[in-house]
Amino acid sequence: MDKIAWFLLPSRDNRAVPVQFPKEAEKEMARSLREFLSAELDIEVGNLQTGLLLNFFLSEIAPTVYNQAIADAGRYLHGAMTELPAVCFEPEYQYSERKKLDAQKRSKAR
């Protein structure tokens, strides 16, 4: 499947990694943009103009959206990790406590 690289994102080793969309997704984005421009702004544009505008949006605006999504995901994961000990905690070394509770239950049952 052909993919189009629209913008670059930094990787862990600080190399730019292209964000790629399948060719079909690119066509659908362009179609949607053309429909929006026509319906909402009464502007008719051709394929070249749509491609240029889409490229501008994806190279200039999409990284901001991406960065915000990563920040939101980071906050969510941080919150989940903070709650992890409370959610997944298992008491340790409970033999003595269990013995005491068992003894109390037996004495109450008598």
Rosetta constraint file for C-alpha pairs under 8 A:
AtomPair CA 1 CA 22 HARMONIC 6.75 0.50
AtomPair CA 1 CA 23 HARMONIC 7.31 0.50
AtomPair CA 2 CA 22 HARMONIC 6.01 0.50
AtomPair CA 2 CA 23 HARMONIC 5.48 0.50
AtomPair CA 3 CA 20 HARMONIC 5.75 0.50
AtomPair CA 3 CA 21 HARMONIC 5.28 0.50
AtomPair CA 3 CA 22 HARMONIC 4.33 0.50
AtomPair CA 3 CA 23 HARMONIC 5.15 0.50
AtomPair CA 4 CA 20 HARMONIC 5.24 0.50
AtomPair CA 4 CA 21 HARMONIC 5.41 0.50
AtomPair CA 4 CA 22 HARMONIC 6.41 0.50
AtomPair CA 4 CA 23 HARMONIC 6.28 0.50
AtomPair CA 4 CA 26 HARMONIC 7.43 0.50
AtomPair CA 5 CA 18 HARMONIC 5.51 0.50
AtomPair CA 5 CA 19 HARMONIC 5.47 0.50
AtomPair CA 5 CA 20 HARMONIC 4.26 0.50
AtomPair CA 5 CA 21 HARMONIC 6.58 0.50
AtomPair CA 6 CA 18 HARMONIC 6.93 0.50
AtomPair CA 6 CA 19 HARMONIC 6.16 0.50
AtomPair CA 6 CA 20 HARMONIC 6.34 0.50
AtomPair CA 6 CA 21 HARMONIC 7.75 0.50
AtomPair CA 6 CA 55 HARMONIC 6.49 0.50
AtomPair CA 6 CA 58 HARMONIC 6.16 0.50
AtomPair CA 6 CA 59 HARMONIC 6.19 0.50
AtomPair CA 7 CA 18 HARMONIC 5.67 0.50
AtomPair CA 7 CA 19 HARMONIC 5.66 0.50
AtomPair CA 7 CA 20 HARMONIC 7.86 0.50
AtomPair CA 7 CA 58 HARMONIC 6.60 0.50
AtomPair CA 7 CA 59 HARMONIC 5.04 0.50
AtomPair CA 7 CA 63 HARMONIC 7.61 0.50
AtomPair CA 8 CA 16 HARMONIC 5.47 0.50
AtomPair CA 8 CA 17 HARMONIC 5.23 0.50
AtomPair CA 8 CA 18 HARMONIC 4.27 0.50
AtomPair CA 8 CA 19 HARMONIC 5.89 0.50
AtomPair CA 9 CA 16 HARMONIC 5.29 0.50
AtomPair CA 9 CA 17 HARMONIC 5.14 0.50
AtomPair CA 9 CA 18 HARMONIC 6.20 0.50
AtomPair CA 9 CA 19 HARMONIC 6.92 0.50
AtomPair CA 9 CA 63 HARMONIC 7.66 0.50
AtomPair CA 10 CA 14 HARMONIC 5.32 0.50
AtomPair CA 10 CA 15 HARMONIC 5.61 0.50
AtomPair CA 10 CA 16 HARMONIC 4.58 0.50
AtomPair CA 10 CA 17 HARMONIC 5.97 0.50
AtomPair CA 11 CA 15 HARMONIC 5.40 0.50
AtomPair CA 11 CA 16 HARMONIC 6.08 0.50
AtomPair CA 11 CA 17 HARMONIC 6.20 0.50
AtomPair CA 21 CA 25 HARMONIC 6.12 0.50
AtomPair CA 21 CA 26 HARMONIC 6.42 0.50
AtomPair CA 22 CA 26 HARMONIC 6.45 0.50
AtomPair CA 23 CA 27 HARMONIC 6.33 0.50
AtomPair CA 24 CA 28 HARMONIC 6.24 0.50
AtomPair CA 25 CA 29 HARMONIC 6.09 0.50
AtomPair CA 26 CA 30 HARMONIC 6.19 0.50
AtomPair CA 27 CA 31 HARMONIC 6.07 0.50
AtomPair CA 28 CA 32 HARMONIC 6.01 0.50
AtomPair CA 29 CA 33 HARMONIC 6.10 0.50
AtomPair CA 29 CA 54 HARMONIC 7.71 0.50
AtomPair CA 30 CA 34 HARMONIC 6.10 0.50
AtomPair CA 30 CA 47 HARMONIC 7.81 0.50
AtomPair CA 30 CA 50 HARMONIC 6.06 0.50
AtomPair CA 30 CA 51 HARMONIC 6.62 0.50
AtomPair CA 30 CA 54 HARMONIC 6.72 0.50
AtomPair CA 31 CA 35 HARMONIC 6.19 0.50
AtomPair CA 32 CA 36 HARMONIC 6.13 0.50
AtomPair CA 33 CA 37 HARMONIC 6.15 0.50
AtomPair CA 33 CA 50 HARMONIC 7.08 0.50
AtomPair CA 33 CA 54 HARMONIC 7.58 0.50
AtomPair CA 34 CA 38 HARMONIC 6.14 0.50
AtomPair CA 34 CA 44 HARMONIC 7.27 0.50
AtomPair CA 34 CA 45 HARMONIC 6.58 0.50
AtomPair CA 34 CA 50 HARMONIC 6.50 0.50
AtomPair CA 35 CA 39 HARMONIC 5.94 0.50
AtomPair CA 36 CA 40 HARMONIC 5.57 0.50
AtomPair CA 36 CA 41 HARMONIC 7.34 0.50
AtomPair CA 37 CA 41 HARMONIC 5.07 0.50
AtomPair CA 37 CA 42 HARMONIC 6.18 0.50
AtomPair CA 37 CA 43 HARMONIC 5.26 0.50
AtomPair CA 37 CA 44 HARMONIC 6.78 0.50
AtomPair CA 37 CA 45 HARMONIC 7.81 0.50
AtomPair CA 38 CA 42 HARMONIC 4.49 0.50
AtomPair CA 38 CA 43 HARMONIC 4.76 0.50
AtomPair CA 38 CA 44 HARMONIC 5.40 0.50
AtomPair CA 38 CA 45 HARMONIC 7.93 0.50
AtomPair CA 39 CA 43 HARMONIC 7.81 0.50
AtomPair CA 45 CA 49 HARMONIC 5.90 0.50
AtomPair CA 45 CA 50 HARMONIC 6.27 0.50
AtomPair CA 46 CA 50 HARMONIC 6.08 0.50
AtomPair CA 47 CA 51 HARMONIC 5.96 0.50
AtomPair CA 48 CA 52 HARMONIC 6.19 0.50
AtomPair CA 49 CA 53 HARMONIC 6.14 0.50
AtomPair CA 50 CA 54 HARMONIC 5.93 0.50
AtomPair CA 51 CA 55 HARMONIC 5.90 0.50
AtomPair CA 52 CA 56 HARMONIC 6.15 0.50
AtomPair CA 53 CA 57 HARMONIC 6.27 0.50
AtomPair CA 54 CA 58 HARMONIC 6.07 0.50
AtomPair CA 55 CA 59 HARMONIC 5.91 0.50
AtomPair CA 56 CA 60 HARMONIC 5.73 0.50
AtomPair CA 56 CA 61 HARMONIC 7.70 0.50
AtomPair CA 57 CA 61 HARMONIC 5.13 0.50
AtomPair CA 57 CA 62 HARMONIC 6.46 0.50
AtomPair CA 58 CA 62 HARMONIC 4.74 0.50
AtomPair CA 58 CA 63 HARMONIC 7.40 0.50
AtomPair CA 59 CA 63 HARMONIC 6.87 0.50
AtomPair CA 60 CA 64 HARMONIC 7.73 0.50
AtomPair CA 61 CA 65 HARMONIC 6.64 0.50
AtomPair CA 62 CA 66 HARMONIC 5.99 0.50
AtomPair CA 63 CA 67 HARMONIC 5.92 0.50
AtomPair CA 64 CA 68 HARMONIC 6.14 0.50
AtomPair CA 65 CA 69 HARMONIC 6.16 0.50
AtomPair CA 66 CA 70 HARMONIC 6.21 0.50
AtomPair CA 67 CA 71 HARMONIC 6.14 0.50
AtomPair CA 68 CA 72 HARMONIC 6.05 0.50
AtomPair CA 69 CA 73 HARMONIC 6.06 0.50
AtomPair CA 70 CA 74 HARMONIC 6.01 0.50
AtomPair CA 71 CA 75 HARMONIC 6.23 0.50
AtomPair CA 72 CA 76 HARMONIC 6.21 0.50
AtomPair CA 73 CA 77 HARMONIC 6.05 0.50
AtomPair CA 74 CA 78 HARMONIC 5.93 0.50
AtomPair CA 75 CA 79 HARMONIC 6.14 0.50
AtomPair CA 76 CA 80 HARMONIC 6.19 0.50
AtomPair CA 77 CA 81 HARMONIC 5.98 0.50
AtomPair CA 78 CA 82 HARMONIC 6.05 0.50
AtomPair CA 79 CA 83 HARMONIC 6.32 0.50
AtomPair CA 80 CA 84 HARMONIC 6.15 0.50
AtomPair CA 81 CA 85 HARMONIC 7.90 0.50
AtomPair CA 83 CA 87 HARMONIC 6.22 0.50
AtomPair CA 84 CA 88 HARMONIC 5.70 0.50
AtomPair CA 84 CA 89 HARMONIC 7.73 0.50
AtomPair CA 85 CA 89 HARMONIC 5.13 0.50
AtomPair CA 94 CA 98 HARMONIC 6.00 0.50
AtomPair CA 95 CA 99 HARMONIC 6.19 0.50
AtomPair CA 96 CA 100 HARMONIC 6.26 0.50
AtomPair CA 97 CA 101 HARMONIC 6.22 0.50
AtomPair CA 98 CA 102 HARMONIC 6.02 0.50
AtomPair CA 99 CA 103 HARMONIC 6.11 0.50
AtomPair CA 100 CA 104 HARMONIC 6.17 0.50
AtomPair CA 101 CA 105 HARMONIC 6.13 0.50
AtomPair CA 102 CA 106 HARMONIC 6.17 0.50
AtomPair CA 103 CA 107 HARMONIC 6.17 0.50
AtomPair CA 104 CA 108 HARMONIC 6.19 0.50
AtomPair CA 105 CA 109 HARMONIC 6.12 0.50
AtomPair CA 106 CA 110 HARMONIC 6.50 0.50
